Amino acid sequence: MAGYVKYYLVAADVLPEVILRAAEVNRMMEAHEADTVEAAARAAGISRSAYYKYKDTVRPFFDMKSDRIVTFQAILKDVAGVLSRMLALFATSGANILTINQSIPVNGCAAVTVSAEVSGLSGEPEQLIADVSALEGVIKFEILAG
């Protein structure tokens, strides 16, 4: 089949070092941490030719989304301040909240769905998940879609 490309989700710790370094060059270029591909490749410890071989084939999982909109689902205890603390973490992380939907609490818990544009995150989405999950009153926090 011409034009057909298979994709695999693979843990980073099993990838060859050159692929991880190519991903680092991509990150450095997107973050404007290097002025040229040559400088970024040198900083990452690979040749430009190795970078160009892999540059379009390796992306962090969340970068595969072209619009970078992620929908998170939370189960929160029905206690004053839990939702506001969760939303404060979104704000301080650089995520841009697009929608918030909260159900009526049942049995002391409420389901909350938050859609956010995450390209402005100061860290990785995994860090936001860990930070929100650690908040007192958050029973469950995960990615629903995106």
Secondary structure, DSSP 8 states (H G I E B T S, - for coil): -TT--------GGGS-HHHHHHHHHHHHHHTT--SSHHHHHHHHT--HHHHHHHTTT---GGGG-SS-EEEEEEEEES-TTHHHHHHHHHHHHT-EEEEEEE---BTTEEEEEEEEE-TT-SS-HHHHHHHHHTSTTEEEEEEEE-
